[in-house]
């Protein structure tokens, strides 16, 4: 009996506990839902009231932001370009030819007599004056020959004097006198030849110049007509070009020329047309033109490859723009200019072209801002902008604030 009572009480308590727990869980869920609801309402009211409070404060800046955004949109929509002002200056038309720079004159110094080199003061690269001693050959044998001819000359000279006195007294025939006179003349010529041969042992410079090559060494035995030195005159240097016959009419003596060489990039040398050949080579159809080059600093050297620009025409105070400003897709000579923030297409009449520039005869005014980059794809009236100017305006605006 006791066990039944206990079993009943345990089951009763268990069922009761489960009932209370279910009730508590149900009420807890209801309370949580109510809390979430009230929390959402409070959040909405707070956000609404905060927004109303800020409307008036933000209203003062709305117009400024709107205007600024509108300006930024317009700037960003414009096509960026680069421009350059049309300016006045001198422009020249050139005839371009390439050649090799040469010395004004260059000669080989040859030995006129044979002998051993006993003196050698000359070295490659030194400057020499006309008559300076370059080398000295042994003269012993030639000196003996000179003395022999001198003795013969003196003997024949005395015989001629005696014959002349005897002829005046009619003591000898005139034919005998002529024979003695001819002998004297022969001795005189032989003595002069011996003197010249003796002088040839002194190798001297024929003109002012620079020794470019030395082909002899001290103590060396040289033969007749052997090359000893090469001397060149670099003052001035020369450029010889060959101009087609169709252009030769534009070349004349005294005409200015500009010379450039790869070895001295960035430097420009001045030259003057010294001579224009009077004939045309029938094989090549060209005429030779010789140009003297001024090189006070000694930068140029014979053998350098040079480009020669001969000025054939010069226009002073011309309106000049870069070639790259021309619109490539147009058959006409046209450019775009920057005008009140828009692209404006202009037709041009152009003159001569030189290097990267062209002459504008009509269509532009001095100071016009010509588009030089970004013109591909432009159309008349499209908005354009200059990035450098935009940067400057932005900085000015920031500084004013």
C-alpha positions as YAML, in Angstrom:
chain: A
units: angstrom
residues:
- id: 1
  name: UNK
  ca: [0.00, 0.00, 0.00]
- id: 2
  name: UNK
  ca: [2.76, 2.37, 0.94]
- id: 3
  name: UNK
  ca: [4.49, 1.69, -2.41]
- id: 4
  name: UNK
  ca: [1.34, 2.54, -4.35]
- id: 5
  name: UNK
  ca: [0.93, 5.80, -2.47]
- id: 6
  name: UNK
  ca: [4.55, 6.76, -3.20]
- id: 7
  name: UNK
  ca: [4.27, 5.85, -6.89]
- id: 8
  name: UNK
  ca: [1.11, 7.89, -7.18]
- id: 9
  name: UNK
  ca: [2.65, 10.92, -5.51]
- id: 10
  name: UNK
  ca: [5.75, 10.79, -7.78]
- id: 11
  name: UNK
  ca: [3.65, 10.66, -10.91]
- id: 12
  name: UNK
  ca: [1.48, 13.46, -9.63]
- id: 13
  name: UNK
  ca: [4.41, 15.70, -8.85]
- id: 14
  name: UNK
  ca: [6.02, 14.98, -12.17]
- id: 15
  name: UNK
  ca: [2.92, 15.88, -14.15]
- id: 16
  name: UNK
  ca: [2.43, 19.04, -12.12]
- id: 17
  name: UNK
  ca: [6.02, 20.12, -12.61]
- id: 18
  name: UNK
  ca: [5.73, 19.63, -16.35]
- id: 19
  name: UNK
  ca: [2.57, 21.69, -16.42]
- id: 20
  name: UNK
  ca: [4.18, 24.63, -14.59]
- id: 21
  name: UNK
  ca: [7.24, 24.51, -16.80]
- id: 22
  name: UNK
  ca: [5.14, 24.66, -19.96]
- id: 23
  name: UNK
  ca: [3.22, 27.65, -18.64]
- id: 24
  name: UNK
  ca: [6.40, 29.51, -17.75]
- id: 25
  name: UNK
  ca: [7.95, 28.85, -21.20]
- id: 26
  name: UNK
  ca: [4.81, 30.10, -22.94]
- id: 27
  name: UNK
  ca: [4.74, 33.33, -20.92]
- id: 28
  name: UNK
  ca: [8.47, 33.88, -21.51]
- id: 29
  name: UNK
  ca: [8.05, 33.73, -25.27]
- id: 30
  name: UNK
  ca: [5.24, 36.24, -25.10]
- id: 31
  name: UNK
  ca: [7.31, 38.60, -23.01]
- id: 32
  name: UNK
  ca: [10.28, 38.35, -25.46]
- id: 33
  name: UNK
  ca: [8.02, 39.17, -28.42]
- id: 34
  name: UNK
  ca: [6.65, 42.20, -26.61]
- id: 35
  name: UNK
  ca: [10.17, 43.37, -25.79]
- id: 36
  name: UNK
  ca: [11.25, 43.13, -29.43]
- id: 37
  name: UNK
  ca: [8.18, 45.06, -30.51]
- id: 38
  name: UNK
  ca: [8.72, 47.92, -28.06]
- id: 39
  name: UNK
  ca: [12.43, 48.06, -28.92]
- id: 40
  name: UNK
  ca: [11.61, 48.49, -32.64]
- id: 41
  name: UNK
  ca: [9.11, 51.24, -31.91]
- id: 42
  name: UNK
  ca: [11.63, 53.13, -29.77]
- id: 43
  name: UNK
  ca: [14.32, 52.82, -32.44]
- id: 44
  name: UNK
  ca: [11.99, 54.12, -35.14]
- id: 45
  name: UNK
  ca: [10.93, 57.11, -33.07]
- id: 46
  name: UNK
  ca: [14.54, 57.96, -32.23]
- id: 47
  name: UNK
  ca: [15.61, 57.81, -35.86]
- id: 48
  name: UNK
  ca: [12.67, 59.91, -36.97]
- id: 49
  name: UNK
  ca: [13.27, 62.60, -34.37]
- id: 50
  name: UNK
  ca: [17.02, 62.68, -35.13]
- id: 51
  name: UNK
  ca: [16.35, 63.08, -38.84]
- id: 52
  name: UNK
  ca: [13.99, 65.96, -38.26]
- id: 53
  name: UNK
  ca: [16.56, 67.65, -36.08]
- id: 54
  name: UNK
  ca: [19.27, 67.42, -38.75]
- id: 55
  name: UNK
  ca: [17.11, 68.53, -41.68]
- id: 56
  name: UNK
  ca: [17.47, 72.18, -40.84]
- id: 57
  name: UNK
  ca: [21.22, 71.88, -40.14]
- id: 58
  name: UNK
  ca: [21.95, 70.12, -43.43]
- id: 59
  name: UNK
  ca: [19.66, 72.36, -45.45]
- id: 60
  name: UNK
  ca: [22.17, 75.20, -45.44]
- id: 61
  name: UNK
  ca: [24.83, 73.11, -47.21]
- id: 62
  name: UNK
  ca: [22.58, 71.25, -49.64]
- id: 63
  name: UNK
  ca: [22.66, 73.97, -52.30]
- id: 64
  name: UNK
  ca: [26.46, 74.23, -52.12]
- id: 65
  name: UNK
  ca: [26.89, 70.46, -52.47]
- id: 66
  name: UNK
  ca: [24.42, 70.36, -55.33]
- id: 67
  name: UNK
  ca: [26.22, 73.13, -57.21]
- id: 68
  name: UNK
  ca: [29.61, 71.58, -56.54]
- id: 69
  name: UNK
  ca: [28.46, 68.15, -57.67]
- id: 70
  name: UNK
  ca: [26.97, 69.64, -60.81]
- id: 71
  name: UNK
  ca: [30.27, 71.39, -61.59]
- id: 72
  name: UNK
  ca: [32.26, 68.24, -60.91]
- id: 73
  name: UNK
  ca: [29.97, 66.28, -63.20]
- id: 74
  name: UNK
  ca: [30.43, 68.80, -65.98]
- id: 75
  name: UNK
  ca: [34.23, 68.75, -65.58]
- id: 76
  name: UNK
  ca: [34.40, 64.96, -65.50]
- id: 77
  name: UNK
  ca: [32.24, 64.77, -68.64]
- id: 78
  name: UNK
  ca: [34.59, 67.06, -70.62]
- id: 79
  name: UNK
  ca: [37.33, 65.41, -72.71]
- id: 80
  name: UNK
  ca: [40.85, 66.13, -71.42]
- id: 81
  name: UNK
  ca: [43.21, 67.63, -74.04]
- id: 82
  name: UNK
  ca: [46.57, 69.33, -74.28]
- id: 83
  name: UNK
  ca: [46.88, 72.72, -75.94]
- id: 84
  name: UNK
  ca: [49.59, 75.12, -77.05]
- id: 85
  name: UNK
  ca: [49.33, 78.77, -77.99]
- id: 86
  name: UNK
  ca: [49.91, 79.79, -81.60]
- id: 87
  name: UNK
  ca: [53.00, 82.01, -81.53]
- id: 88
  name: UNK
  ca: [55.01, 84.05, -83.98]
- id: 89
  name: UNK
  ca: [58.61, 83.33, -84.88]
- id: 90
  name: UNK
  ca: [61.03, 82.59, -87.70]
- id: 91
  name: UNK
  ca: [60.69, 79.38, -89.70]
- id: 92
  name: UNK
  ca: [63.05, 78.12, -92.41]
- id: 93
  name: UNK
  ca: [62.87, 75.54, -95.14]
- id: 94
  name: UNK
  ca: [65.88, 73.23, -95.34]
- id: 95
  name: UNK
  ca: [67.43, 70.91, -97.88]
- id: 96
  name: UNK
  ca: [68.75, 67.87, -95.99]
- id: 97
  name: UNK
  ca: [71.76, 65.83, -97.13]
- id: 98
  name: UNK
  ca: [74.09, 63.43, -95.30]
- id: 99
  name: UNK
  ca: [77.84, 63.18, -95.73]
- id: 100
  name: UNK
  ca: [81.18, 62.64, -94.00]
- id: 101
  name: UNK
  ca: [83.19, 65.54, -92.60]
- id: 102
  name: UNK
  ca: [86.56, 66.09, -94.27]
- id: 103
  name: UNK
  ca: [89.64, 68.23, -93.68]
- id: 104
  name: UNK
  ca: [90.10, 71.28, -95.88]
- id: 105
  name: UNK
  ca: [93.19, 69.59, -97.29]
- id: 106
  name: UNK
  ca: [95.09, 66.44, -96.43]
- id: 107
  name: UNK
  ca: [98.38, 65.27, -97.94]
- id: 108
  name: UNK
  ca: [100.90, 62.46, -97.66]
- id: 109
  name: UNK
  ca: [104.47, 63.56, -96.96]
- id: 110
  name: UNK
  ca: [106.81, 61.34, -99.05]
- id: 111
  name: UNK
  ca: [110.56, 60.84, -98.82]
- id: 112
  name: UNK
  ca: [112.32, 62.40, -101.82]
- id: 113
  name: UNK
  ca: [115.69, 60.84, -101.00]
- id: 114
  name: UNK
  ca: [116.68, 57.62, -99.30]
- id: 115
  name: UNK
  ca: [118.48, 57.47, -95.98]
- id: 116
  name: UNK
  ca: [118.31, 56.65, -92.29]
- id: 117
  name: UNK
  ca: [116.11, 58.70, -89.96]
- id: 118
  name: UNK
  ca: [118.40, 60.40, -87.43]
- id: 119
  name: UNK
  ca: [115.92, 62.93, -85.99]
- id: 120
  name: UNK
  ca: [112.16, 62.57, -85.44]
- id: 121
  name: UNK
  ca: [110.61, 65.52, -83.53]
- id: 122
  name: UNK
  ca: [107.10, 65.05, -84.96]
- id: 123
  name: UNK
  ca: [104.37, 63.00, -83.25]
- id: 124
  name: UNK
  ca: [100.81, 62.16, -84.23]
- id: 125
  name: UNK
  ca: [98.25, 64.70, -83.12]
- id: 126
  name: UNK
  ca: [100.56, 67.72, -82.76]
- id: 127
  name: UNK
  ca: [99.99, 70.95, -84.63]
- id: 128
  name: UNK
  ca: [102.76, 72.14, -86.91]
- id: 129
  name: UNK
  ca: [103.50, 75.31, -88.83]
- id: 130
  name: UNK
  ca: [104.58, 75.58, -92.42]
- id: 131
  name: UNK
  ca: [108.30, 74.77, -92.62]
- id: 132
  name: UNK
  ca: [108.53, 72.98, -89.25]
- id: 133
  name: UNK
  ca: [111.00, 70.06, -89.24]
- id: 134
  name: UNK
  ca: [109.22, 66.71, -89.08]
- id: 135
  name: UNK
  ca: [112.19, 64.34, -89.59]
- id: 136
  name: UNK
  ca: [115.88, 64.45, -90.50]
- id: 137
  name: UNK
  ca: [117.62, 61.86, -92.73]
- id: 138
  name: UNK
  ca: [121.31, 61.01, -92.72]
- id: 139
  name: UNK
  ca: [123.01, 63.37, -95.22]
- id: 140
  name: UNK
  ca: [126.63, 62.14, -95.18]
- id: 141
  name: UNK
  ca: [126.68, 60.72, -98.73]
- id: 142
  name: UNK
  ca: [124.70, 63.59, -100.17]
- id: 143
  name: UNK
  ca: [127.02, 66.06, -98.44]
- id: 144
  name: UNK
  ca: [130.03, 64.47, -100.22]
- id: 145
  name: UNK
  ca: [128.26, 64.68, -103.56]
- id: 146
  name: UNK
  ca: [127.44, 68.32, -102.86]
- id: 147
  name: UNK
  ca: [131.09, 69.14, -102.15]
- id: 148
  name: UNK
  ca: [132.23, 67.36, -105.36]
- id: 149
  name: UNK
  ca: [129.82, 69.35, -107.49]
- id: 150
  name: UNK
  ca: [130.87, 72.53, -105.73]
- id: 151
  name: UNK
  ca: [134.53, 71.89, -106.64]
- id: 152
  name: UNK
  ca: [133.66, 71.13, -110.26]
- id: 153
  name: UNK
  ca: [131.59, 74.30, -110.43]
- id: 154
  name: UNK
  ca: [134.40, 76.47, -109.14]
- id: 155
  name: UNK
  ca: [136.87, 74.91, -111.63]
- id: 156
  name: UNK
  ca: [134.56, 75.40, -114.57]
- id: 157
  name: UNK
  ca: [133.76, 78.94, -113.44]
- id: 158
  name: UNK
  ca: [137.48, 79.86, -113.49]
- id: 159
  name: UNK
  ca: [137.91, 78.25, -116.93]
- id: 160
  name: UNK
  ca: [135.01, 80.29, -118.23]
- id: 161
  name: UNK
  ca: [136.58, 83.53, -116.98]
- id: 162
  name: UNK
  ca: [139.86, 82.74, -118.75]
- id: 163
  name: UNK
  ca: [138.08, 81.80, -121.96]
- id: 164
  name: UNK
  ca: [136.11, 85.06, -121.87]
- id: 165
  name: UNK
  ca: [139.32, 87.11, -121.58]
- id: 166
  name: UNK
  ca: [140.94, 85.14, -124.38]
- id: 167
  name: UNK
  ca: [137.89, 85.59, -126.59]
- id: 168
  name: UNK
  ca: [138.05, 89.35, -126.10]
- id: 169
  name: UNK
  ca: [141.69, 89.25, -127.31]
- id: 170
  name: UNK
  ca: [140.77, 86.90, -130.17]
- id: 171
  name: UNK
  ca: [143.13, 84.25, -128.77]
- id: 172
  name: UNK
  ca: [140.52, 81.43, -129.00]
- id: 173
  name: UNK
  ca: [137.74, 80.64, -131.36]
- id: 174
  name: UNK
  ca: [134.17, 81.35, -130.37]
- id: 175
  name: UNK
  ca: [133.31, 77.65, -130.66]
- id: 176
  name: UNK
  ca: [135.87, 76.79, -127.97]
- id: 177
  name: UNK
  ca: [134.41, 79.49, -125.73]
- id: 178
  name: UNK
  ca: [130.89, 78.05, -126.10]
- id: 179
  name: UNK
  ca: [132.16, 74.60, -125.17]
- id: 180
  name: UNK
  ca: [133.71, 75.94, -121.96]
- id: 181
  name: UNK
  ca: [130.53, 77.93, -121.15]
- id: 182
  name: UNK
  ca: [128.31, 74.90, -121.59]
- id: 183
  name: UNK
  ca: [130.56, 72.90, -119.29]
- id: 184
  name: UNK
  ca: [130.19, 75.59, -116.66]
- id: 185
  name: UNK
  ca: [126.39, 75.58, -116.99]
- id: 186
  name: UNK
  ca: [126.39, 71.78, -116.60]
- id: 187
  name: UNK
  ca: [128.51, 71.97, -113.44]
- id: 188
  name: UNK
  ca: [126.23, 74.68, -112.08]
- id: 189
  name: UNK
  ca: [123.14, 72.54, -112.65]
- id: 190
  name: UNK
  ca: [124.76, 69.49, -111.05]
- id: 191
  name: UNK
  ca: [125.72, 71.55, -108.00]
- id: 192
  name: UNK
  ca: [122.18, 72.89, -107.67]
- id: 193
  name: UNK
  ca: [120.78, 69.36, -107.91]
- id: 194
  name: UNK
  ca: [123.17, 68.18, -105.20]
- id: 195
  name: UNK
  ca: [122.08, 71.09, -102.99]
- id: 196
  name: UNK
  ca: [118.42, 70.22, -103.46]
- id: 197
  name: UNK
  ca: [119.07, 66.56, -102.70]
- id: 198
  name: UNK
  ca: [120.86, 67.61, -99.54]
- id: 199
  name: UNK
  ca: [117.92, 69.81, -98.55]
- id: 200
  name: UNK
  ca: [115.54, 66.88, -99.07]
- id: 201
  name: UNK
  ca: [117.08, 65.17, -96.05]
- id: 202
  name: UNK
  ca: [115.10, 67.71, -93.94]
- id: 203
  name: UNK
  ca: [111.43, 66.60, -94.02]
- id: 204
  name: UNK
  ca: [109.36, 69.74, -93.43]
- id: 205
  name: UNK
  ca: [105.63, 70.56, -93.15]
- id: 206
  name: UNK
  ca: [104.22, 72.06, -96.36]
- id: 207
  name: UNK
  ca: [101.49, 74.04, -94.51]
- id: 208
  name: UNK
  ca: [99.95, 74.69, -91.11]
- id: 209
  name: UNK
  ca: [98.06, 71.64, -89.90]
- id: 210
  name: UNK
  ca: [97.90, 68.58, -87.69]
- id: 211
  name: UNK
  ca: [99.89, 65.38, -88.06]
- id: 212
  name: UNK
  ca: [97.24, 62.68, -88.32]
- id: 213
  name: UNK
  ca: [99.52, 59.74, -89.24]
- id: 214
  name: UNK
  ca: [103.21, 58.99, -88.68]
- id: 215
  name: UNK
  ca: [104.54, 56.05, -90.69]
- id: 216
  name: UNK
  ca: [108.23, 56.21, -89.71]
- id: 217
  name: UNK
  ca: [110.35, 55.45, -86.65]
- id: 218
  name: UNK
  ca: [113.66, 56.83, -85.45]
- id: 219
  name: UNK
  ca: [116.57, 54.90, -86.99]
- id: 220
  name: UNK
  ca: [114.46, 53.47, -89.79]
- id: 221
  name: UNK
  ca: [115.87, 53.48, -93.34]
- id: 222
  name: UNK
  ca: [113.43, 55.04, -95.77]
- id: 223
  name: UNK
  ca: [113.30, 54.85, -99.54]
- id: 224
  name: UNK
  ca: [112.37, 57.35, -102.18]
- id: 225
  name: UNK
  ca: [108.57, 57.98, -102.39]
- id: 226
  name: UNK
  ca: [107.91, 56.18, -99.12]
- id: 227
  name: UNK
  ca: [105.03, 57.72, -97.12]
- id: 228
  name: UNK
  ca: [106.34, 59.24, -93.89]
- id: 229
  name: UNK
  ca: [103.50, 61.43, -92.56]
- id: 230
  name: UNK
  ca: [99.91, 62.49, -93.24]
- id: 231
  name: UNK
  ca: [99.12, 66.12, -92.47]
- id: 232
  name: UNK
  ca: [95.63, 67.65, -92.51]
- id: 233
  name: UNK
  ca: [94.39, 71.22, -92.32]
- id: 234
  name: UNK
  ca: [91.31, 71.41, -90.07]
- id: 235
  name: UNK
  ca: [90.69, 75.13, -90.44]
- id: 236
  name: UNK
  ca: [88.05, 75.01, -91.67]
- id: 237
  name: UNK
  ca: [86.53, 71.56, -91.85]
- id: 238
  name: UNK
  ca: [84.50, 70.77, -94.93]
- id: 239
  name: UNK
  ca: [81.42, 68.82, -95.90]
- id: 240
  name: UNK
  ca: [80.89, 67.81, -99.51]
- id: 241
  name: UNK
  ca: [77.34, 66.94, -100.49]
- id: 242
  name: UNK
  ca: [75.79, 65.96, -103.80]
- id: 243
  name: UNK
  ca: [72.56, 67.80, -104.55]
- id: 244
  name: UNK
  ca: [70.02, 66.55, -107.14]
- id: 245
  name: UNK
  ca: [69.79, 68.70, -110.23]
- id: 246
  name: UNK
  ca: [66.17, 69.62, -109.44]
- id: 247
  name: UNK
  ca: [67.32, 71.34, -106.22]
- id: 248
  name: UNK
  ca: [70.62, 72.82, -107.37]
- id: 249
  name: UNK
  ca: [68.90, 76.04, -108.43]
- id: 250
  name: UNK
  ca: [68.17, 76.82, -104.77]
- id: 251
  name: UNK
  ca: [71.83, 76.55, -103.72]
- id: 252
  name: UNK
  ca: [74.30, 79.43, -104.05]
- id: 253
  name: UNK
  ca: [77.70, 80.45, -102.69]
- id: 254
  name: UNK
  ca: [77.54, 82.12, -99.29]
- id: 255
  name: UNK
  ca: [74.32, 80.35, -98.33]
- id: 256
  name: UNK
  ca: [73.98, 79.39, -94.66]
- id: 257
  name: UNK
  ca: [73.92, 75.76, -93.57]
- id: 258
  name: UNK
  ca: [73.44, 73.90, -90.28]
- id: 259
  name: UNK
  ca: [75.39, 70.76, -89.46]
- id: 260
  name: UNK
  ca: [74.68, 68.13, -86.80]
- id: 261
  name: UNK
  ca: [76.60, 64.98, -85.87]
- id: 262
  name: UNK
  ca: [75.54, 61.96, -83.82]
- id: 263
  name: UNK
  ca: [78.64, 62.18, -81.64]
- id: 264
  name: UNK
  ca: [77.62, 65.65, -80.42]
- id: 265
  name: UNK
  ca: [73.88, 65.27, -79.99]
- id: 266
  name: UNK
  ca: [72.15, 68.53, -79.17]
- id: 267
  name: UNK
  ca: [74.86, 70.72, -80.74]
- id: 268
  name: UNK
  ca: [74.38, 72.57, -84.01]
- id: 269
  name: UNK
  ca: [77.29, 73.86, -86.08]
- id: 270
  name: UNK
  ca: [77.19, 76.67, -88.63]
- id: 271
  name: UNK
  ca: [78.47, 76.32, -92.18]
- id: 272
  name: UNK
  ca: [78.64, 78.37, -95.36]
- id: 273
  name: UNK
  ca: [78.40, 77.14, -98.94]
- id: 274
  name: UNK
  ca: [81.89, 77.70, -100.35]
- id: 275
  name: UNK
  ca: [81.52, 76.29, -103.85]
- id: 276
  name: UNK
  ca: [78.84, 74.90, -106.14]
- id: 277
  name: UNK
  ca: [80.04, 72.71, -108.98]
- id: 278
  name: UNK
  ca: [79.16, 74.21, -112.38]
- id: 279
  name: UNK
  ca: [78.45, 70.78, -113.89]
- id: 280
  name: UNK
  ca: [76.01, 67.94, -113.22]
- id: 281
  name: UNK
  ca: [77.32, 64.41, -113.07]
- id: 282
  name: UNK
  ca: [75.38, 62.59, -115.82]
- id: 283
  name: UNK
  ca: [75.75, 59.25, -114.05]
- id: 284
  name: UNK
  ca: [74.16, 60.36, -110.75]
- id: 285
  name: UNK
  ca: [72.30, 63.50, -111.80]
- id: 286
  name: UNK
  ca: [73.84, 65.49, -108.95]
- id: 287
  name: UNK
  ca: [76.17, 68.46, -108.46]
- id: 288
  name: UNK
  ca: [78.84, 68.69, -105.79]
- id: 289
  name: UNK
  ca: [78.43, 71.40, -103.15]
- id: 290
  name: UNK
  ca: [81.30, 72.21, -100.78]
- id: 291
  name: UNK
  ca: [80.49, 73.67, -97.34]
- id: 292
  name: UNK
  ca: [82.99, 75.18, -94.89]
- id: 293
  name: UNK
  ca: [82.14, 74.44, -91.23]
- id: 294
  name: UNK
  ca: [82.94, 76.66, -88.25]
- id: 295
  name: UNK
  ca: [84.17, 74.70, -85.23]
- id: 296
  name: UNK
  ca: [85.84, 77.01, -82.74]
- id: 297
  name: UNK
  ca: [85.68, 74.47, -79.90]
- id: 298
  name: UNK
  ca: [87.22, 71.62, -81.88]
- id: 299
  name: UNK
  ca: [84.28, 69.26, -81.36]
- id: 300
  name: UNK
  ca: [84.23, 68.00, -84.95]
- id: 301
  name: UNK
  ca: [86.71, 65.61, -86.50]
- id: 302
  name: UNK
  ca: [87.25, 64.35, -90.04]
- id: 303
  name: UNK
  ca: [85.41, 61.14, -90.70]
- id: 304
  name: UNK
  ca: [82.35, 61.97, -88.57]
- id: 305
  name: UNK
  ca: [78.97, 61.24, -90.15]
- id: 306
  name: UNK
  ca: [77.01, 64.49, -90.44]
- id: 307
  name: UNK
  ca: [73.59, 65.76, -91.47]
- id: 308
  name: UNK
  ca: [73.67, 69.00, -93.46]
- id: 309
  name: UNK
  ca: [70.69, 71.35, -93.53]
- id: 310
  name: UNK
  ca: [70.95, 74.11, -96.13]
- id: 311
  name: UNK
  ca: [68.54, 76.98, -95.57]
- id: 312
  name: UNK
  ca: [66.69, 77.57, -98.83]
- id: 313
  name: UNK
  ca: [63.89, 79.81, -97.57]
- id: 314
  name: UNK
  ca: [63.15, 81.76, -94.36]
- id: 315
  name: UNK
  ca: [59.90, 83.42, -93.25]
- id: 316
  name: UNK
  ca: [60.26, 85.93, -90.43]
- id: 317
  name: UNK
  ca: [57.55, 86.68, -87.84]
- id: 318
  name: UNK
  ca: [55.41, 83.79, -89.07]
- id: 319
  name: UNK
  ca: [52.54, 82.25, -87.09]
- id: 320
  name: UNK
  ca: [53.76, 78.80, -86.05]
- id: 321
  name: UNK
  ca: [52.06, 75.72, -84.56]
- id: 322
  name: UNK
  ca: [53.21, 72.10, -84.09]
- id: 323
  name: UNK
  ca: [52.54, 69.63, -86.90]
- id: 324
  name: UNK
  ca: [50.94, 67.20, -84.45]
- id: 325
  name: UNK
  ca: [48.01, 69.61, -84.02]
- id: 326
  name: UNK
  ca: [46.67, 68.77, -87.49]
- id: 327
  name: UNK
  ca: [43.63, 66.44, -87.59]
- id: 328
  name: UNK
  ca: [44.81, 63.24, -89.22]
- id: 329
  name: UNK
  ca: [41.42, 61.88, -90.30]
- id: 330
  name: UNK
  ca: [40.67, 65.03, -92.28]
- id: 331
  name: UNK
  ca: [41.63, 65.55, -95.93]
- id: 332
  name: UNK
  ca: [41.82, 69.28, -95.24]
- id: 333
  name: UNK
  ca: [44.32, 71.15, -93.09]
- id: 334
  name: UNK
  ca: [42.28, 71.50, -89.89]
- id: 335
  name: UNK
  ca: [42.86, 71.84, -86.17]
- id: 336
  name: UNK
  ca: [40.74, 72.08, -83.04]
- id: 337
  name: UNK
  ca: [41.06, 75.09, -80.75]
- id: 338
  name: UNK
  ca: [39.94, 75.48, -77.15]
- id: 339
  name: UNK
  ca: [37.12, 78.05, -77.11]
- id: 340
  name: UNK
  ca: [34.96, 78.69, -74.03]
- id: 341
  name: UNK
  ca: [35.40, 75.11, -72.83]
- id: 342
  name: UNK
  ca: [34.40, 73.54, -76.15]
- id: 343
  name: UNK
  ca: [36.22, 72.17, -79.17]
- id: 344
  name: UNK
  ca: [36.01, 74.37, -82.25]
- id: 345
  name: UNK
  ca: [37.25, 73.07, -85.61]
- id: 346
  name: UNK
  ca: [39.18, 75.55, -87.79]
- id: 347
  name: UNK
  ca: [40.25, 75.29, -91.44]
- id: 348
  name: UNK
  ca: [43.83, 76.42, -92.10]
- id: 349
  name: UNK
  ca: [45.93, 77.59, -95.00]
- id: 350
  name: UNK
  ca: [49.46, 76.52, -94.25]
- id: 351
  name: UNK
  ca: [52.84, 77.62, -95.59]
- id: 352
  name: UNK
  ca: [56.21, 75.97, -95.23]
- id: 353
  name: UNK
  ca: [56.98, 73.16, -92.82]
- id: 354
  name: UNK
  ca: [60.24, 72.76, -90.92]
- id: 355
  name: UNK
  ca: [60.98, 69.97, -88.47]
- id: 356
  name: UNK
  ca: [58.05, 69.60, -86.06]
- id: 357
  name: UNK
  ca: [56.49, 72.98, -86.89]
- id: 358
  name: UNK
  ca: [54.38, 74.43, -89.68]
- id: 359
  name: UNK
  ca: [53.56, 77.98, -90.77]
- id: 360
  name: UNK
  ca: [49.91, 79.10, -90.63]
- id: 361
  name: UNK
  ca: [48.97, 81.65, -93.27]
- id: 362
  name: UNK
  ca: [45.29, 81.99, -92.29]
- id: 363
  name: UNK
  ca: [42.69, 80.46, -89.98]
- id: 364
  name: UNK
  ca: [44.30, 81.21, -86.62]
- id: 365
  name: UNK
  ca: [45.21, 84.22, -84.55]
- id: 366
  name: UNK
  ca: [48.23, 84.66, -82.34]
- id: 367
  name: UNK
  ca: [47.41, 83.34, -78.87]
- id: 368
  name: UNK
  ca: [44.75, 80.82, -79.98]
- id: 369
  name: UNK
  ca: [44.92, 77.66, -77.89]
- id: 370
  name: UNK
  ca: [45.42, 74.84, -80.38]
- id: 371
  name: UNK
  ca: [44.72, 71.25, -79.34]
- id: 372
  name: UNK
  ca: [47.91, 69.16, -79.78]
- id: 373
  name: UNK
  ca: [46.91, 65.96, -77.94]
- id: 374
  name: UNK
  ca: [43.51, 64.32, -77.47]
- id: 375
  name: UNK
  ca: [41.99, 65.59, -80.72]
- id: 376
  name: UNK
  ca: [41.33, 62.07, -82.02]
- id: 377
  name: UNK
  ca: [37.59, 61.48, -81.82]
- id: 378
  name: UNK
  ca: [36.72, 65.12, -81.08]
- id: 379
  name: UNK
  ca: [33.72, 66.71, -82.75]
- id: 380
  name: UNK
  ca: [32.62, 70.31, -83.16]
- id: 381
  name: UNK
  ca: [31.18, 71.70, -79.93]
- id: 382
  name: UNK
  ca: [32.15, 68.83, -77.63]
- id: 383
  name: UNK
  ca: [33.15, 69.98, -74.12]
- id: 384
  name: UNK
  ca: [36.89, 69.76, -73.52]
- id: 385
  name: UNK
  ca: [39.09, 70.62, -70.59]
- id: 386
  name: UNK
  ca: [42.77, 71.32, -69.93]
- id: 387
  name: UNK
  ca: [43.94, 69.21, -66.97]
- id: 388
  name: UNK
  ca: [46.59, 71.71, -65.94]
- id: 389
  name: UNK
  ca: [44.01, 74.48, -65.74]
- id: 390
  name: UNK
  ca: [41.64, 72.23, -63.75]
- id: 391
  name: UNK
  ca: [44.38, 71.57, -61.22]
- id: 392
  name: UNK
  ca: [45.14, 75.26, -60.92]
- id: 393
  name: UNK
  ca: [41.45, 76.15, -60.39]
- id: 394
  name: UNK
  ca: [41.06, 73.42, -57.76]
- id: 395
  name: UNK
  ca: [44.05, 74.71, -55.83]
- id: 396
  name: UNK
  ca: [42.79, 78.27, -56.02]
- id: 397
  name: UNK
  ca: [39.35, 77.17, -54.75]
- id: 398
  name: UNK
  ca: [40.88, 75.27, -51.84]
- id: 399
  name: UNK
  ca: [43.09, 78.24, -50.91]
- id: 400
  name: UNK
  ca: [40.06, 80.60, -50.96]
- id: 401
  name: UNK
  ca: [38.22, 78.34, -48.52]
...
